[in-house]
Amino acid sequence: LIRTLVDGPDDLAAARKVQSGFKVSGPKVERPPAYLERDAEPEAYFANARALLAADPPRAEDAAFIQRSAGLLTEGPFDRAAMAAGVAQARAIAKLASGRVAFVNGWSYPKPNLGYHGTDYGYRAIVALQGLGALPVAEAMYMKAAGDNNSGLFNGDGLYRLTLPARLPLDGFWSLSMYEATPDGQYFFADNPIDRYAIGDRTPGLKRNADGSLDLWISRTDPGGERSANWLPAPKAGPFSMTLRTYLPRAELLDGRFRFDPIVQVPA
């Protein structure tokens, strides 16, 4: 994953210039087969998987998994109903596993192997379902808020607050992103009246407290007054989720000596 920091709207042209300068190179090979989307019919999906595996053989560490999956990676014939049931079961397992996250003081912290999943296929599936991909923790740490009742989701129509200390243990930047939750466990940005989908140290006009700490306000409607400058809009309706990202985290964040305060609901 390559991430380009855009320091506000005025920096967009320069960021695009940086992006156009990236080059990815590798050995010359035949173009791989086209891949199907995750919602493709199971029979077609696994036929596509066979073609992709033939074009790009798996690593040696995946041999055991490939052997266990040999039945699905042959030409068939297959029981279509059983395949559909298996796909549904896998999605349910991934969704259930993502809901069994351990929260520490209101946040879930990534496993050390994030970005280098190896044979931890369950963890990789959850990351693929919720975020497509992830950077390793030395580059970025992703913390998901516990939400209401440690569900990972917020449902309230009231006002929430996250207080951050004046200094965070990181050498990059940070952001708090808002996501609308879908019934199948995916998360997307939601339209809002100020076109703010995340708030972070590059957000212009943030108002800090006298001691340098920062109160971020989360609600479906503008909290008003001085709080508006630090407002992260929530979706107009339905459950939502928040992820806090820290880039180039320092040792005390990586090893758990530093923990964030939780997001709390407060009187409006």
C-alpha positions, 0 to 999 in steps of 0.5 A: 500500500502506498499512502500519499498525505494531502495537506489540505485542498491547496496541496492536492495538485502537489500530491497528484504530482507525487502520485504520478511519480511512483513506479512499480517494477518487477519481472516480466510475466504474462498478464494474469487472468481477470479476477472475479468480485467477491459476490460472484457465483461460487462455482465461477469464483473457484474456477477463477481461483484455479486459473489465478493459482496456475498463473501465480503459484502460491508460496511454500508456506501455503502448501498445507492450506492448498492441500486442504482446499484441493477439492475446491481447486479441481475441475469438479463437478460441485454441489452448487448448494453446498458451495453457496452454503460454505461461502455464506458460512465463511462470511458469517465466521469472518463477521463474527470474528470481527465482532469478537475483538478485544477492546482495551480502554475503548479501543482495539489494537492491531495484532503484531502480524497485521500487514504480514499475515502469513498463514493467519488466513482468518485475520487476513479475511477480516482485513480484506472484508473491512479494509481491503488491505493494511500497512504493517504496524511499524508504519501505521497502527489502526485502532477501532473504537469499541462503540456502544456496549463494546460492539464496535458500532455506535448507534446513538443520536447524541454527542460523543467526545474523544480527548487526545493528549497534547502530544502523541507517541508517533513520528508521522500524523494521525487521523480519526475516520468515520464509517457507515456500517453495512449489514454485511460488515463493510464500512464506507464513508458517508455523505455529510454537510461539511464534506469531512470524512476524517479529522486529524492533525492536518485538519485546519482550524482545530481548537485545542484546550489550554493544556494543549489537549484536543477534544474531538466532537462526534455527532449526527448534527453540528454540535454548535459553538466552538465545538463545530471546529472539531466536529466529525460528522456521523451518518444521518442514521444507522450504525457507524464506526470510527477508526483511529490511525497513527503513522510511524508509531513510537515504541510506547504505542507499539508495545502498549505502554501508551493507551488512548482514552475511550470515546465517551457519550456526553450531554449535548 
